[in-house]
Amino acid sequence: MLTPEELIRYSRHIRLDAVGQSGQETLKQARVLVIGMGGLGSPVAFYLAAAGVGTLGLADFDTIETHNLQRQILHTDAGVGTAKLVSALERLTALNPTIHYTPHPEAIHADNAIALFEQYDLVIDGTDNFPTRYLVNDAAFFSGTPLVYGSIFQFEGQVSLFDAHNGGPCYRCLFPTMPAPDAVPNCEQAGVFGALCGVVGSYQAMEAIKYITGIGQSLKNRLLVIDSLRAQQRTLALKKDPDCPLCGRQPSITCVAADNYSFNCQTEHPANDTLMEITIDQLDHYPNPTFLDVREAFEVEICKIDNALHIPLSRLPQQYAHLPAAGPLVVYCHHGMRSLRATEFLHSVGKTNAVSLVGGIDAWAITKDPGMLRY
């Protein structure tokens, strides 16, 4: 039953005929897990806490960085360097202290995902990388827990509700296998429209509330696609794939195994075993290297290695001829993905003296120059 204070707090929900007092009481009994306290998890958690979901599980193991604040509205500048989960608990408790928050500071991995999901009525995916996204989808299927999916790429967002145990498709029905590590740029490389996180996250929260209360038409069997630049939305019909490797007639994925989600930012090395990458520790074996920075100009303004040459990756095919032909050429970017692609290109045009710096300038800042700005 709702207390008098709760009747006041949720009165605008209760006045909705489709929700009413019974719907609000159902929300109070619900248990929802939000994975990721970032760009999507922030609005999701805010609105579910405000809506009165009785038990809100919050999973995140990351810390707040300054570049998060452009879109991750749970956090503030004062919290930079602290755990996102701590920040989220403080902000959400300040918004609604009447509900129960269950923190999960450990990473979601193959060994704990199913048992964790079984504790909840609904899981909401606010992650931003493919290995975890596929892991969450598979664990939701094996635990029998419906999953609210959301994702963003630059100016486009997607939302759906996957409930394969009740006849709907799963994420693998759309995308059966994880893409190659360098096939899709992450938000660090491609950028992300901050306000779009609020739109997609709010849709995820609405799908959760509708599912719990049983109102309206959910996005089960449908994919909502949001084009923020053109202010357009379209809804695509989804069908369960009978050949889906997870929920199809003859599945090849029969458990949540860690090997199914192995992923790193490196591409395969050439067959001739040409050296493509070195670590920070291996730099000592490269006397007087020439450093090549392939980041964008605005990134160079944040931090740089002294005396490094600068050619953005997009301009490298036009300007590589000016690079020295002799001596080691150490190519770096932010974390190592762009520099590896640059190195592969340089090798293809005969500049085999180039090697990519694993971890990029972020690794350099951690091990070589602790006073350097990180982003």
C-alpha positions as CSV (number, residue, x, y, z in Angstrom):
1,M,0.0,0.0,0.0
2,L,1.1,3.6,-0.6
3,T,1.7,5.8,2.3
4,P,0.1,9.3,2.5
5,E,3.5,10.8,1.6
6,E,3.7,8.5,-1.4
7,L,0.2,9.4,-2.5
8,I,1.2,13.0,-2.6
9,R,4.6,12.3,-4.3
10,Y,3.1,10.2,-7.1
11,S,-0.3,12.0,-7.3
12,R,0.3,13.1,-10.9
13,H,0.9,9.5,-12.0
14,I,-2.1,8.3,-10.0
15,R,-4.4,10.8,-11.7
16,L,-3.6,9.1,-15.0
17,D,-6.5,6.6,-15.6
18,A,-4.1,4.1,-17.2
19,V,-1.8,4.1,-14.1
20,G,-4.0,4.9,-11.1
21,Q,-3.2,3.8,-7.6
22,S,-2.9,0.2,-8.5
23,G,-0.3,0.9,-11.2
24,Q,1.7,3.0,-8.7
25,E,1.6,0.2,-6.2
26,T,2.8,-2.1,-8.9
27,L,5.8,0.2,-9.5
28,K,6.5,0.2,-5.8
29,Q,6.7,-3.6,-5.8
30,A,9.0,-3.7,-8.9
31,R,12.7,-4.5,-9.0
32,V,14.6,-3.0,-11.9
33,L,18.4,-3.2,-12.6
34,V,20.0,-0.3,-14.5
35,I,23.4,-1.2,-15.9
36,G,25.7,1.7,-16.4
37,M,25.5,5.1,-14.7
38,G,26.6,7.0,-17.8
39,G,24.9,8.8,-20.7
40,L,21.9,6.5,-20.8
41,G,21.8,5.3,-17.3
42,S,21.7,8.8,-15.9
43,P,18.2,9.8,-17.3
44,V,17.0,6.2,-16.9
45,A,17.9,6.1,-13.2
46,F,16.6,9.7,-12.6
47,Y,13.1,9.0,-14.0
48,L,12.7,5.5,-12.5
49,A,13.6,6.9,-9.1
50,A,11.2,9.7,-9.6
51,A,8.5,7.3,-10.8
52,G,8.7,5.3,-7.5
53,V,10.2,2.0,-8.7
54,G,10.4,0.2,-5.3
55,T,13.9,-1.4,-5.7
56,L,16.4,0.2,-8.1
57,G,19.6,-1.8,-8.8
58,L,22.5,0.3,-10.0
59,A,25.5,-1.3,-11.6
60,D,28.7,0.5,-12.4
61,F,32.4,0.2,-11.6
62,D,33.7,3.3,-13.4
63,T,34.9,6.6,-12.1
64,I,33.8,10.1,-13.2
65,E,36.0,11.9,-15.7
66,T,35.6,15.5,-17.0
67,H,34.5,14.5,-20.5
68,N,31.6,12.5,-19.0
69,L,29.9,15.6,-17.8
70,Q,28.8,16.6,-21.3
71,R,26.1,14.0,-21.2
72,Q,26.1,12.0,-17.9
73,I,23.8,14.2,-15.9
74,L,23.9,12.2,-12.7
75,H,27.3,13.5,-12.0
76,T,28.8,16.9,-11.2
77,D,32.2,18.6,-11.6
78,A,32.9,18.2,-7.9
79,G,32.7,14.4,-8.3
80,V,35.4,14.1,-10.9
81,G,37.7,11.2,-9.9
82,T,35.1,9.5,-7.6
83,A,33.1,6.4,-8.3
84,K,30.0,7.0,-10.6
85,L,28.0,4.6,-8.3
86,V,28.7,6.8,-5.3
87,S,27.6,9.9,-7.2
88,A,24.5,8.2,-8.5
89,L,23.4,7.0,-5.1
90,E,23.8,10.5,-3.6
91,R,21.9,12.2,-6.4
92,L,19.1,9.7,-6.6
93,T,18.6,9.5,-2.8
94,A,18.4,13.3,-2.8
95,L,15.6,13.0,-5.4
96,N,13.7,10.2,-3.8
97,P,14.7,8.8,-0.5
98,T,11.6,6.6,-0.1
99,I,12.7,3.8,-2.5
100,H,15.4,1.2,-2.0
101,Y,18.7,1.4,-3.9
102,T,20.9,-1.6,-4.4
103,P,24.4,-0.8,-5.6
104,H,26.4,-3.3,-7.6
105,P,30.0,-2.0,-7.8
106,E,31.3,-5.1,-9.5
107,A,31.6,-5.4,-13.3
108,I,29.0,-7.4,-15.1
109,H,30.8,-10.5,-16.4
110,A,30.0,-14.0,-17.5
111,D,30.3,-15.5,-14.0
112,N,27.8,-13.2,-12.2
113,A,25.4,-11.8,-14.8
114,I,22.7,-14.5,-14.8
115,A,22.5,-14.8,-11.0
116,L,22.3,-11.0,-10.8
117,F,19.6,-10.6,-13.4
118,E,17.5,-13.3,-11.7
119,Q,17.1,-10.9,-8.8
120,Y,15.2,-8.4,-10.9
121,D,12.0,-8.1,-12.9
122,L,13.5,-6.1,-15.7
123,V,17.0,-5.1,-16.8
124,I,17.9,-1.9,-18.6
125,D,21.1,-1.7,-20.7
126,G,22.9,1.6,-20.5
127,T,26.3,0.2,-21.6
128,D,28.3,1.7,-24.5
129,N,30.4,-1.3,-25.7
130,F,29.6,-4.3,-27.8
131,P,31.1,-7.1,-25.5
132,T,29.0,-6.0,-22.5
133,R,25.9,-5.4,-24.7
134,Y,26.1,-9.0,-26.1
135,L,26.8,-10.4,-22.6
136,V,23.8,-8.5,-21.1
137,N,21.5,-9.7,-23.9
138,D,22.6,-13.4,-23.5
139,A,22.4,-13.3,-19.7
140,A,18.9,-11.7,-19.9
141,F,17.8,-14.6,-22.2
142,F,19.2,-17.3,-19.9
143,S,17.8,-15.7,-16.8
144,G,14.4,-15.1,-18.4
145,T,14.5,-11.4,-17.7
146,P,13.1,-8.9,-20.1
147,L,15.7,-6.4,-21.4
148,V,15.2,-2.7,-22.4
149,Y,17.8,-1.9,-25.0
150,G,19.1,1.5,-25.9
151,S,22.1,2.7,-27.9
152,I,23.5,5.9,-29.4
153,F,25.8,6.6,-32.3
154,Q,26.6,10.2,-32.9
155,F,23.2,11.7,-33.7
156,E,21.2,8.5,-33.9
157,G,19.5,6.6,-31.1
158,Q,17.8,3.2,-30.9
159,V,15.4,1.7,-28.3
160,S,13.7,-1.6,-28.0
161,L,12.4,-4.2,-25.5
162,F,13.7,-7.7,-25.9
163,D,11.7,-10.5,-24.3
164,A,12.6,-13.7,-26.2
165,H,11.1,-16.0,-23.6
166,N,7.7,-14.5,-24.4
167,G,8.0,-14.8,-28.2
168,G,9.9,-11.7,-29.0
169,P,13.3,-11.3,-30.7
170,C,16.5,-10.8,-28.8
171,Y,19.4,-8.4,-29.7
172,R,21.1,-11.3,-31.6
173,C,18.1,-11.6,-33.9
174,L,19.1,-8.2,-35.2
175,F,22.9,-8.5,-34.9
176,P,23.8,-12.2,-34.6
177,T,27.5,-11.7,-34.0
178,M,29.7,-9.0,-32.4
179,P,31.3,-6.7,-35.0
180,A,35.0,-6.6,-35.5
181,P,36.8,-4.3,-33.0
182,D,37.6,-1.6,-35.5
183,A,34.3,-1.8,-37.5
184,V,32.3,0.6,-35.5
185,P,33.9,3.7,-33.8
186,N,33.1,4.2,-30.1
187,C,31.9,7.5,-28.7
188,E,35.5,8.6,-28.0
189,Q,36.3,8.4,-31.7
190,A,33.0,9.3,-33.3
191,G,31.6,11.8,-30.7
192,V,28.1,11.7,-29.2
193,F,25.3,14.3,-29.2
194,G,24.9,14.8,-25.4
195,A,21.2,15.8,-25.3
196,L,20.3,12.7,-27.4
197,C,21.3,10.6,-24.3
198,G,18.4,12.2,-22.4
199,V,16.0,11.4,-25.2
200,V,17.0,7.7,-25.6
201,G,17.3,7.2,-21.8
202,S,13.9,8.7,-21.2
203,Y,12.4,6.4,-23.8
204,Q,14.1,3.5,-22.0
205,A,12.5,4.7,-18.7
206,M,9.1,5.0,-20.3
207,E,9.4,1.4,-21.7
208,A,10.2,0.2,-18.2
209,I,7.3,1.9,-16.6
210,K,4.9,0.7,-19.3
211,Y,6.1,-2.8,-19.0
212,I,5.8,-2.9,-15.2
213,T,2.3,-1.3,-15.2
214,G,1.1,-3.1,-18.3
215,I,-0.1,0.1,-20.0
216,G,0.2,1.2,-23.6
217,Q,2.0,-0.6,-26.5
218,S,5.6,-1.5,-25.7
219,L,8.5,-1.6,-28.1
220,K,8.6,-5.4,-28.0
221,N,8.9,-6.6,-31.6
222,R,9.7,-3.1,-32.7
223,L,12.9,-0.9,-32.9
224,L,12.5,2.8,-32.4
225,V,15.1,4.8,-34.4
226,I,15.7,8.4,-33.5
227,D,17.4,10.8,-36.0
228,S,18.1,13.9,-33.8
229,L,19.6,16.0,-36.6
230,R,16.5,15.8,-38.7
231,A,14.1,15.6,-35.8
232,Q,12.6,12.4,-37.2
233,Q,11.7,9.1,-35.7
234,R,10.7,5.8,-37.3
235,T,9.6,2.5,-35.9
236,L,10.8,-0.7,-37.5
237,A,9.0,-4.1,-37.1
238,L,11.2,-6.8,-35.7
239,K,10.8,-10.5,-36.0
240,K,12.3,-13.4,-34.1
241,D,15.0,-15.0,-36.2
242,P,14.5,-18.7,-36.3
243,D,18.2,-19.1,-37.0
244,C,19.3,-16.8,-34.2
245,P,22.4,-18.3,-32.5
246,L,20.9,-17.6,-29.1
247,C,17.1,-18.0,-29.2
248,G,16.6,-19.7,-32.5
249,R,15.5,-23.3,-33.2
250,Q,19.1,-24.7,-33.1
251,P,21.1,-22.3,-31.0
252,S,24.9,-22.4,-31.0
253,I,25.1,-20.3,-27.8
254,T,23.9,-22.5,-25.0
255,C,25.5,-20.7,-22.0
256,V,27.1,-17.4,-21.0
257,A,30.8,-18.2,-21.5
258,A,33.5,-15.6,-21.2
259,D,35.0,-16.6,-24.5
260,N,31.9,-15.4,-26.3
261,Y,32.6,-11.8,-25.3
262,S,36.4,-11.5,-25.7
263,F,37.1,-8.2,-27.3
264,N,39.9,-5.6,-27.5
265,C,40.7,-2.6,-29.6
266,Q,43.4,-4.3,-31.6
267,T,43.0,-5.7,-35.1
268,E,44.7,-8.8,-36.4
269,H,48.4,-8.5,-37.2
270,P,49.5,-9.2,-40.7
271,A,50.4,-12.7,-41.6
272,N,54.1,-11.9,-41.9
273,D,54.3,-11.1,-38.2
274,T,55.5,-7.5,-38.9
275,L,55.7,-5.7,-35.6
276,M,52.7,-3.4,-35.4
277,E,52.5,-2.3,-31.7
278,I,54.7,-1.6,-28.7
279,T,53.9,-0.9,-25.1
280,I,55.1,2.0,-23.0
281,D,57.7,-0.3,-21.4
282,Q,59.1,-1.3,-24.7
283,L,59.8,2.3,-25.7
284,D,63.2,2.0,-23.9
285,H,64.3,-0.3,-26.7
286,Y,63.6,2.5,-29.3
287,P,66.3,5.1,-29.0
288,N,65.4,8.6,-30.2
289,P,62.0,7.8,-31.8
290,T,60.0,10.2,-33.9
291,F,56.5,10.5,-32.4
292,L,53.5,10.9,-34.7
293,D,50.2,12.1,-33.2
294,V,47.2,11.1,-35.3
295,R,44.5,12.7,-33.1
296,E,42.4,15.7,-34.0
297,A,43.7,19.2,-33.5
298,F,41.5,19.9,-30.5
299,E,42.8,16.8,-28.7
300,V,46.4,18.0,-29.2
301,E,45.5,21.2,-27.5
302,I,44.5,19.2,-24.4
303,C,47.8,17.3,-24.1
304,K,50.7,16.2,-26.3
305,I,54.1,14.6,-26.3
306,D,56.8,17.2,-26.8
307,N,58.2,17.6,-30.3
308,A,55.7,15.1,-31.8
309,L,54.6,15.4,-35.4
310,H,50.9,15.9,-35.9
311,I,48.9,14.5,-38.8
312,P,45.2,13.6,-38.1
313,L,44.3,10.1,-39.2
314,S,41.9,11.5,-41.8
315,R,44.8,13.4,-43.5
316,L,47.4,10.7,-43.3
317,P,46.9,9.3,-46.9
318,Q,47.6,12.8,-48.3
319,Q,50.6,13.7,-46.0
320,Y,52.4,10.5,-45.1
321,A,55.1,11.1,-47.7
322,H,56.6,13.9,-45.5
323,L,57.3,11.4,-42.7
324,P,60.9,10.3,-42.0
325,A,61.8,7.0,-43.8
326,A,64.5,6.0,-41.3
327,G,64.5,5.5,-37.6
328,P,61.6,4.3,-35.4
329,L,58.3,6.1,-35.9
330,V,56.0,5.7,-32.9
331,V,52.4,6.5,-33.8
332,Y,49.9,7.4,-31.0
333,C,46.4,8.5,-30.5
334,H,44.2,8.6,-27.4
335,H,44.0,4.9,-26.5
336,G,45.6,3.1,-29.4
337,M,42.9,2.2,-31.9
338,R,43.4,5.1,-34.4
339,S,47.1,4.8,-34.2
340,L,46.9,1.1,-35.0
341,R,44.9,1.8,-38.1
342,A,47.4,4.5,-39.0
343,T,50.2,2.1,-38.6
344,E,48.5,-0.5,-40.8
345,F,48.2,2.1,-43.5
346,L,51.8,3.2,-43.2
347,H,53.0,-0.4,-43.5
348,S,50.8,-0.8,-46.6
349,V,52.7,2.1,-48.3
350,G,56.1,0.8,-47.3
351,K,56.8,2.7,-44.1
352,T,57.5,-0.4,-42.0
353,N,59.4,1.7,-39.4
354,A,56.0,2.7,-37.9
355,V,54.7,1.1,-34.7
356,S,51.5,1.9,-32.8
357,L,51.8,2.8,-29.1
358,V,49.5,0.6,-27.1
359,G,47.2,2.6,-24.8
360,G,48.1,5.9,-26.6
361,I,48.7,9.1,-24.8
362,D,46.5,8.1,-22.0
363,A,49.0,5.3,-21.1
364,W,51.8,7.8,-21.5
365,A,50.1,10.2,-19.0
366,I,49.7,7.4,-16.5
367,T,53.2,6.0,-16.6
368,K,55.4,8.8,-18.0
369,D,53.8,12.1,-17.1
370,P,51.3,12.0,-14.2
371,G,50.9,15.7,-14.4
372,M,49.5,15.6,-18.0
373,L,45.8,16.3,-18.5
374,R,43.8,13.3,-19.3
375,Y,40.4,13.2,-21.1
